[in-house]
Amino acid sequence: MIAQNASQQMLAYRLSRRSMLVGLAGFSSLSALLAACGTGSGNPAAATTTPTLASASPTPSTLSPTSSPTPAQSPTSTPAQSPTTIPTSGPIGATLYEYHGHTLDTYAVAWSPDGTLIASGSFDKTVRVWSALTGETRLVYRGHTDQVNDISWSPDGKSIASSGDGTVQVWDATTGRLIFKNANSVYGNSWSPDSTRLAFGNGTSFQIWNVATGNQLASYGSVITCCPDWSPDGKFIAAYGTDDAKKVPTLQIWDVATQRMVFTSDLPNSRRSAVVWSPDSSRLAFAGTTGLVESWQMPAGQQPVTYPVQGLSALQKQWLCLDWSHDGRYLAAGGYNGPMQVWNAQTTAISYTSHGNVDVQALAWSPNRPVIASCEGSIVRLWQAP
């Protein structure tokens, strides 16, 4: 019960990889937000490439050399799950598999680019890499000192970036070897399509770094950014945060090549939001705790399309996470104590509404089939989408 209460206290401060959410009301800076979250501010020095995790065998019992088993981290405290054959499909909405490897609430989930593996992050301070085909845990990364609430898999499939404790850490997806680390109050991260650069927010800006060299390449200081999101074509970055001058939630789109802002929109009534690019980079979708689900043609923000949320209470439509299907035909959203919904992205018709109410902190669509992974408490559930 103590662990459950602790995770509930963190409810207002969670975000996931492609679902950029942040509790912005009442915070004048990201450092204040991090302090409220109980996360460390990190080392103000630039990146370090000193490994904190030894080259690890891909087994559930991998431990950092500097860490020792605790009740939250001990491999023996994780419920055992025998490998199985996970169904590749089923009726729409059907549960295909439940992963029980984490001991506390899960906040982030990401698929490998080939769709065979899943990485999930949790309040238990771990990232677990597991098979989307059998459920077998392949690797447990223990380099973080607090909850992990943002994960992104590099497009080439070789590396994983994870953050949530004031640091961003890039590590080998197979061995767990640390490749890059920045401890400057980092919150959120996003890869460039060529897997060489990483964008992340840190206090008064969002920045772009070369992962291999550890060099900072650019800094955008217009908003207090919790996390940026890179468009799949590599041309633009969407930054959601608080405008330092106006003190209101703001969405901005930046041209990566010119470092010029090409679109901005204030979102004064949305305390938390999820923002995600369509697979072809033509549209940007937004969902917020006000119940609004919308998409715009990018980069100019034209032709707004609003998606209906009929039949839901104000609480049920406080959206926290959002993702496009791999083919761009559908949008899925989840949030506080309500059902998940899936819309036809072209017609805006509701294609599916899940049964029952559940807190969904993050969700991610498979890159090659109609299956969604959703974080529901300490469980990551795979279910059949339209």
C-alpha positions as CSV (number, residue, x, y, z in Angstrom):
1,M,0.0,0.0,0.0
2,I,2.9,2.4,0.7
3,A,4.3,1.8,-2.7
4,Q,0.9,2.3,-4.3
5,N,0.4,5.6,-2.5
6,A,3.8,6.8,-3.5
7,S,3.1,6.0,-7.2
8,Q,-0.3,7.8,-6.9
9,Q,1.4,10.9,-5.6
10,M,3.5,10.9,-8.8
11,L,0.4,10.8,-11.0
12,A,0.5,14.5,-11.9
13,Y,4.1,14.5,-13.2
14,R,4.3,11.7,-15.7
15,L,5.3,11.7,-19.3
16,S,6.1,9.1,-21.9
17,R,8.3,8.9,-25.1
18,R,6.0,10.1,-27.9
19,S,3.3,11.4,-25.5
20,M,4.7,14.6,-24.1
21,L,2.8,15.4,-20.9
22,V,3.8,17.7,-18.1
23,G,2.0,19.2,-15.1
24,L,2.6,22.8,-15.8
25,A,0.2,24.7,-13.7
26,G,1.9,26.5,-10.9
27,F,5.5,25.9,-12.1
28,S,7.6,28.7,-13.4
29,S,10.5,26.5,-14.4
30,L,11.3,22.9,-15.2
31,S,13.7,22.8,-12.2
32,A,10.7,23.6,-10.0
33,L,8.8,20.8,-11.7
34,L,11.6,18.3,-11.2
35,A,11.9,19.3,-7.5
36,A,8.2,18.7,-7.1
37,C,8.6,15.3,-8.7
38,G,11.3,14.4,-6.3
39,T,13.8,13.9,-9.1
40,G,17.5,14.8,-8.8
41,S,18.7,17.9,-10.7
42,G,21.6,16.0,-12.0
43,N,25.2,17.0,-12.5
44,P,25.4,20.4,-14.2
45,A,28.4,19.3,-16.1
46,A,28.0,18.4,-19.8
47,A,27.7,14.8,-21.0
48,T,29.9,12.0,-19.6
49,T,30.6,8.8,-21.4
50,T,31.8,6.9,-18.3
51,P,29.8,3.7,-18.1
52,T,27.7,3.2,-15.0
53,L,26.5,-0.2,-16.1
54,A,28.8,-3.0,-17.0
55,S,28.4,-4.9,-20.2
56,A,25.5,-7.2,-19.2
57,S,24.1,-10.5,-20.1
58,P,20.5,-10.1,-21.3
59,T,19.0,-11.7,-18.3
60,P,16.4,-10.5,-15.8
61,S,19.0,-10.4,-13.0
62,T,21.3,-7.7,-14.5
63,L,22.5,-5.2,-11.9
64,S,24.6,-2.1,-12.1
65,P,28.0,-2.6,-10.4
66,T,27.3,0.5,-8.2
67,S,23.8,-0.7,-7.2
68,S,22.7,-3.5,-4.8
69,P,19.4,-5.3,-4.7
70,T,16.7,-3.5,-2.8
71,P,13.0,-4.5,-2.4
72,A,12.2,-2.4,-5.4
73,Q,15.0,-3.7,-7.5
74,S,15.7,-7.2,-6.5
75,P,15.3,-9.7,-9.3
76,T,13.7,-12.2,-6.9
77,S,10.9,-9.8,-6.1
78,T,9.7,-9.8,-9.7
79,P,6.9,-12.3,-10.4
80,A,8.3,-15.1,-12.5
81,Q,6.8,-15.3,-16.0
82,S,7.6,-18.3,-18.2
83,P,8.2,-17.5,-21.9
84,T,5.1,-18.2,-23.9
85,T,4.0,-17.7,-27.5
86,I,2.1,-14.4,-27.6
87,P,-0.7,-14.4,-30.1
88,T,0.0,-12.1,-33.1
89,S,-3.7,-11.0,-33.3
90,G,-7.1,-11.3,-31.9
91,P,-10.5,-9.6,-31.7
92,I,-10.3,-5.9,-31.5
93,G,-9.7,-4.9,-27.8
94,A,-8.6,-8.4,-26.8
95,T,-5.7,-8.7,-24.4
96,L,-2.9,-10.6,-26.1
97,Y,-0.4,-10.5,-23.2
98,E,0.3,-8.9,-19.9
99,Y,3.9,-8.2,-18.8
100,H,4.3,-8.4,-15.0
101,G,8.1,-7.8,-14.8
102,H,7.9,-4.4,-12.9
103,T,7.2,-4.1,-9.2
104,L,5.8,-0.6,-9.3
105,D,3.8,1.5,-11.7
106,T,4.9,1.8,-15.3
107,Y,5.2,5.2,-16.9
108,A,6.8,4.7,-20.3
109,V,6.8,2.1,-23.1
110,A,8.5,1.9,-26.5
111,W,8.8,-0.7,-29.3
112,S,12.0,-1.7,-31.1
113,P,11.9,-0.5,-34.7
114,D,11.4,-4.1,-35.9
115,G,8.5,-4.7,-33.5
116,T,10.1,-7.7,-31.8
117,L,11.1,-6.1,-28.5
118,I,9.5,-3.7,-26.0
119,A,11.2,-1.4,-23.4
120,S,9.2,-0.3,-20.4
121,G,10.1,2.1,-17.7
122,S,8.8,2.2,-14.1
123,F,8.7,3.9,-10.7
124,D,10.9,0.9,-9.7
125,K,13.8,2.8,-11.3
126,T,14.4,0.1,-14.0
127,V,14.0,-0.2,-17.7
128,R,13.1,-3.7,-18.8
129,V,13.6,-4.9,-22.3
130,W,11.4,-7.9,-23.2
131,S,10.3,-9.9,-26.1
132,A,7.0,-8.9,-27.8
133,L,6.8,-12.4,-29.1
134,T,7.3,-14.5,-26.0
135,G,7.3,-12.1,-23.0
136,E,10.8,-13.1,-22.0
137,T,12.8,-10.5,-20.2
138,R,16.0,-9.9,-22.1
139,L,17.7,-7.1,-20.1
140,V,17.1,-5.0,-17.0
141,Y,18.8,-1.6,-17.0
142,R,19.4,-0.1,-13.5
143,G,21.3,3.1,-14.1
144,H,18.6,5.4,-12.9
145,T,18.2,6.6,-9.3
146,D,14.5,7.5,-9.5
147,Q,11.5,6.7,-11.7
148,V,11.9,6.2,-15.4
149,N,9.1,8.0,-17.3
150,D,10.5,8.5,-20.8
151,I,12.0,6.0,-23.2
152,S,12.9,6.2,-26.8
153,W,14.4,3.5,-29.0
154,S,16.9,4.8,-31.6
155,P,15.5,4.3,-35.2
156,D,18.4,2.0,-36.0
157,G,17.4,-0.3,-33.1
158,K,20.8,-0.2,-31.5
159,S,20.4,2.1,-28.5
160,I,17.8,3.2,-26.0
161,A,17.5,6.6,-24.4
162,S,15.8,6.8,-21.0
163,S,15.1,9.6,-18.6
164,G,13.0,10.7,-15.6
165,D,15.5,11.2,-12.7
166,G,17.0,14.4,-14.0
167,T,19.3,12.6,-16.3
168,V,19.1,11.2,-19.9
169,Q,21.0,8.0,-20.4
170,V,21.7,6.3,-23.7
171,W,22.7,2.7,-23.6
172,D,23.2,-0.3,-25.8
173,A,19.9,-2.1,-26.3
174,T,21.5,-5.5,-26.2
175,T,24.2,-5.2,-23.5
176,G,23.1,-2.3,-21.3
177,R,26.5,-0.6,-21.8
178,L,26.2,3.2,-21.1
179,I,27.0,5.2,-24.2
180,F,26.0,8.8,-23.3
181,K,24.8,10.6,-20.2
182,N,23.7,14.1,-19.5
183,A,22.7,15.1,-15.9
184,N,21.6,18.7,-16.4
185,S,18.0,18.5,-15.1
186,V,16.9,16.5,-18.2
187,Y,13.3,15.6,-18.7
188,G,12.2,13.8,-21.9
189,N,14.1,12.8,-25.0
190,S,13.7,12.2,-28.7
191,W,16.0,10.7,-31.4
192,S,16.8,12.1,-34.8
193,P,15.8,9.8,-37.7
194,D,19.4,8.9,-38.4
195,S,20.1,7.8,-34.8
196,T,23.1,10.2,-34.3
197,R,21.5,13.0,-32.4
198,L,19.3,13.3,-29.3
199,A,17.0,16.2,-28.4
200,F,16.0,16.7,-24.8
201,G,14.6,19.4,-22.5
202,N,16.6,20.7,-19.6
203,G,15.3,23.6,-17.5
204,T,15.3,26.7,-19.7
205,S,15.6,25.1,-23.2
206,F,15.7,22.0,-25.3
207,Q,19.0,21.0,-26.8
208,I,20.4,18.7,-29.5
209,W,23.4,16.6,-28.8
210,N,25.6,14.3,-30.8
211,V,25.4,11.0,-29.0
212,A,28.7,9.6,-30.3
213,T,30.9,12.6,-29.5
214,G,29.0,14.1,-26.5
215,N,29.0,17.5,-28.2
216,Q,26.1,19.9,-28.0
217,L,24.9,21.0,-31.4
218,A,22.1,23.4,-30.8
219,S,20.0,25.0,-28.0
220,Y,16.5,26.4,-28.3
221,G,15.6,28.7,-25.3
222,S,12.2,30.0,-26.1
223,V,10.2,27.8,-23.8
224,I,10.7,25.9,-20.5
225,T,10.6,22.5,-22.2
226,C,9.8,19.3,-20.6
227,C,10.5,17.3,-23.7
228,P,10.7,17.8,-27.5
229,D,9.6,15.4,-30.2
230,W,11.4,15.0,-33.5
231,S,9.4,14.6,-36.7
232,P,10.0,11.3,-38.5
233,D,11.3,13.1,-41.6
234,G,13.9,14.9,-39.4
235,K,12.9,18.4,-40.5
236,F,11.0,19.7,-37.4
237,I,11.0,19.4,-33.6
238,A,7.8,20.0,-31.6
239,A,8.5,21.5,-28.2
240,Y,5.8,21.5,-25.5
241,G,6.3,23.5,-22.4
242,T,5.7,26.8,-20.6
243,D,6.5,30.1,-22.4
244,D,8.9,31.8,-20.1
245,A,7.4,35.3,-20.8
246,K,3.7,34.4,-20.8
247,K,3.8,31.6,-18.2
248,V,1.2,29.6,-20.1
249,P,1.5,26.1,-21.7
250,T,2.7,26.5,-25.3
251,L,3.3,24.3,-28.3
252,Q,6.1,25.4,-30.7
253,I,7.4,23.8,-33.9
254,W,11.0,24.5,-34.9
255,D,12.8,24.0,-38.2
256,V,15.9,21.9,-37.4
257,A,18.0,23.2,-40.3
258,T,17.4,26.9,-39.8
259,Q,16.6,26.8,-36.0
260,R,13.7,29.1,-36.7
261,M,10.2,28.7,-35.1
262,V,7.6,28.0,-37.7
263,F,4.5,27.5,-35.6
264,T,3.3,28.3,-32.1
265,S,0.1,28.0,-30.2
266,D,-0.9,28.8,-26.6
267,L,-2.8,26.1,-24.8
268,P,-3.9,28.0,-21.6
269,N,-6.5,25.5,-20.4
270,S,-4.5,22.3,-20.7
271,R,-2.4,21.5,-17.7
272,R,-0.9,18.4,-19.3
273,S,-0.8,17.4,-22.9
274,A,0.4,14.7,-25.3
275,V,1.8,15.6,-28.7
276,V,2.8,13.2,-31.4
277,W,3.8,13.4,-35.1
278,S,2.1,11.3,-37.8
279,P,4.3,8.7,-39.4
280,D,4.6,10.7,-42.6
281,S,5.3,14.0,-40.6
282,S,2.4,15.7,-42.3
283,R,0.3,16.2,-39.2
284,L,0.8,16.8,-35.5
285,A,-1.8,15.4,-33.0
286,F,-2.5,16.9,-29.6
287,A,-4.5,15.6,-26.6
288,G,-4.9,17.3,-23.3
289,T,-6.5,17.0,-19.9
290,T,-9.3,19.3,-21.1
291,G,-10.6,16.5,-23.2
292,L,-9.6,18.0,-26.6
293,V,-8.1,15.7,-29.2
294,E,-7.0,17.5,-32.3
295,S,-4.5,17.3,-35.2
296,W,-3.1,20.0,-37.5
297,Q,-1.4,20.0,-40.8
298,M,2.2,20.8,-40.3
299,P,4.4,22.8,-40.2
300,A,2.0,25.8,-40.5
301,G,-0.7,24.4,-38.2
302,Q,-3.5,24.5,-40.8
303,Q,-6.6,22.5,-41.3
304,P,-7.3,21.6,-37.6
305,V,-9.3,18.4,-37.1
306,T,-11.1,17.7,-33.9
307,Y,-11.9,14.1,-32.7
308,P,-15.1,13.4,-30.8
309,V,-15.2,12.2,-27.2
310,Q,-18.9,11.7,-26.6
311,G,-20.2,9.9,-23.6
312,L,-17.2,10.5,-21.4
313,S,-17.1,12.5,-18.1
314,A,-14.7,15.3,-17.6
315,L,-12.5,13.0,-15.5
316,Q,-12.6,10.2,-18.1
317,K,-11.3,12.4,-20.9
318,Q,-8.2,13.8,-19.2
319,W,-5.9,12.4,-21.8
320,L,-2.3,11.7,-20.9
321,C,-0.9,9.7,-23.8
322,L,-1.5,9.6,-27.6
323,D,0.0,7.7,-30.5
324,W,-0.6,7.1,-34.2
325,S,-0.9,3.7,-35.8
326,H,2.1,2.7,-37.9
327,D,0.2,3.4,-41.1
328,G,-1.2,6.7,-39.9
329,R,-4.8,5.6,-40.2
330,Y,-5.7,5.7,-36.5
331,L,-5.1,7.6,-33.3
332,A,-5.2,6.1,-29.9
333,A,-5.4,7.9,-26.5
334,G,-5.5,7.0,-22.8
335,G,-5.6,8.9,-19.6
336,Y,-6.8,9.2,-16.0
337,N,-9.4,6.7,-14.8
338,G,-11.2,6.3,-18.1
339,P,-11.4,4.1,-21.2
340,M,-8.9,4.2,-24.0
341,Q,-10.2,5.3,-27.4
342,V,-9.2,4.8,-31.0
343,W,-10.2,7.1,-33.8
344,N,-10.1,6.8,-37.5
345,A,-7.6,9.6,-38.3
346,Q,-9.2,10.5,-41.6
347,T,-12.9,10.4,-40.8
348,T,-12.6,11.2,-37.0
349,A,-15.1,8.3,-36.3
350,I,-14.5,6.4,-33.0
351,S,-13.2,3.0,-34.0
352,Y,-12.9,1.5,-30.5
353,T,-13.6,2.4,-26.9
354,S,-12.2,0.0,-24.2
355,H,-14.3,-1.3,-21.4
356,G,-13.9,-0.1,-17.8
357,N,-11.8,2.7,-16.4
358,V,-8.1,2.5,-15.9
359,D,-5.2,4.9,-15.5
360,V,-3.1,4.6,-18.7
361,Q,0.2,6.5,-18.2
362,A,1.7,5.7,-21.6
363,L,0.8,3.8,-24.8
364,A,2.7,2.9,-28.0
365,W,1.5,1.4,-31.2
366,S,3.5,-1.5,-32.8
367,P,5.6,-0.3,-35.7
368,N,4.4,-3.0,-38.0
369,R,1.0,-4.4,-36.8
370,P,-2.2,-3.3,-35.2
371,V,-1.2,-4.0,-31.6
372,I,-0.9,-1.4,-28.8
373,A,1.2,-1.6,-25.6
374,S,-0.3,0.3,-22.7
375,C,1.1,1.0,-19.2
376,E,-1.7,0.2,-16.7
377,G,-0.4,0.2,-13.2
378,S,2.6,-2.1,-12.8
379,I,1.5,-4.1,-15.9
380,V,2.2,-3.5,-19.5
381,R,-0.6,-4.9,-21.6
382,L,-0.5,-5.8,-25.3
383,W,-3.9,-5.6,-26.9
384,Q,-5.5,-5.9,-30.4
385,A,-6.2,-2.5,-32.1
386,P,-8.3,-1.9,-35.1
